[in-house]
Amino acid sequence: SKRRKLWAIKKWLQLIAGIRERGLQPLLIGAGAMDRETNGAILAGLQQPLPNLTDSLSLLELAQLMREATFYVGNDSGPMHLATALGLPGVALFGPTKDAIWGPLLPTTEVLRGYDCPESCRNGHDCALNLRCLGDLNAAKVLTALDRGLAASN
């Protein structure tokens, strides 16, 4: 929904490689021009393609897909809230948004930041720290959280 909430493409590529190394099949979801652009860039950076469901699912179809999924990883977004509401274990990649207000409502979804900015910085608009909260988040930290979530759900 907002560029400041989006994780870097190169980090998504690293994460996808780590997910595949764990024997899991990642796929892309989304809707709208920004998601088409982002997911297109991710696909362009991959040597092996993966399913791209951008602009192809209704909300009901997305919920049905999530009911069959093992885990969810995504930006601070509507699909993250849907995954959480369905009890799907997951990781929410948060940047300059107040997760106390806009974060997941259930503990099945872990909020991650690369740098824990002060609460005053989380107004979602002006950032004195050049969005370190999301920029410093690396794929290794997300994969560790994924492993934790998978272990807890088994």
Salt bridges, closest charged atoms under 4 A:
GLU37 OE1 - ARG3 NH2 3.01
ASP55 OD2 - ARG36 NH1 2.54
ASP76 OD2 - LYS5 NZ 3.30
ASP99 OD1 - ARG113 NH1 2.77
ASP99 OD1 - ARG122 NH1 3.39
GLU110 OE2 - ARG148 NH2 2.67
ASP116 OD1 - ARG122 NH2 2.25
GLU119 OE1 - ARG122 NH1 3.31
ASP136 OD2 - ARG132 NE 3.00
ASP147 OD1 - ARG22 NE 2.66
